[in-house]
């Protein structure tokens, strides 16, 4: 009994000593602040940030992750939809959000597994059983336990907690992609609705032009070539109308795919393409991008993870303590006996030099990645801001100059025709010019809205691409107990 007590004393004292040697890992950074989804109308220049998907995996690992949605939304058949309705549907149905949530849950599972203490080993021990028909010299059992030293388990768990935080940032970025993709498709469809109506008017205008030319041909004021050219212009107008009409169902399929509802029938969209918000400022846009970009924050989180990885690999050579205690009955001495063993692995040849070097190289690469992402964001913002400025200035010229002046010229010419001072053909030409100006104005407004979404959405678009996941640590994770 005294030997057993001695063995237990060694075990508990070793555990306590190991705990004293465990350094505290750096505190896990705070999760991204929750962002609300606005369900009311808003200015297109200030798109609403996405609701974090990470709350879906806030429970213990093993829970099936699902995208978080503020409320269940099912549109009534044929009812008009606004952009807030479409955003809610995307948060409910887009499969990439579930994938992003699953990546977060997987990283939390790694953190749980990496910090678990190794299981003890128990067994039976018998010596010289059956000699001269006896039960042997010794029979009994043993218990063996590995005492993990140097805070290895806590560092491993801290590392994968950092990875889970990185996955949360990447999931938030995926929500930006989904919602920004929905907003862009919404503006494209809204602009296409207006363009279809304008193209119908242009077909009517071309038909009127053809009628006028034929009348002039009958009175000798035009020749056969003029009639043929009028017919060509009419066919061109019909082709332009057919093109935009055929684009609508294709664009609707793009939108319904982003929503995760491919069977959603086309419905009228509510909104104002002309609604104007405050102008964007380059310095403010750049500052916000560098402060809030999930891409840059994820790169910075990966650096923190790699820093812990270096510390974890540096303590790997510190040997763990192997303890074993056994107890049983000696048939030779006819006494109950107990034995203890303690041992360590001497880090003489393998001191984890190669893996430490690999981890340090990964850290250097991660630090360079932060700089690369920063520069890439600046470059992409410059391109987006260039498109924004061009589209805004073009739209203002059409709105304040070209469209009203074309409309005034048409009204003047129409009034002159009513007073029999100008031929009807001139009125038809100016009507065509006015409609063409409105088409170009609509196109510039669409480019403006798309640029606003891209800049306001932190340059994250295309919501059906595979969501990014934290980079793997290679062979360090290729075992049942990743470190």
Order of alpha helices (4+ residues) and beta strands (2+ residues): alpha-alpha-alpha-beta-beta-alpha-alpha-alpha-alpha-beta-beta-alpha-alpha-alpha
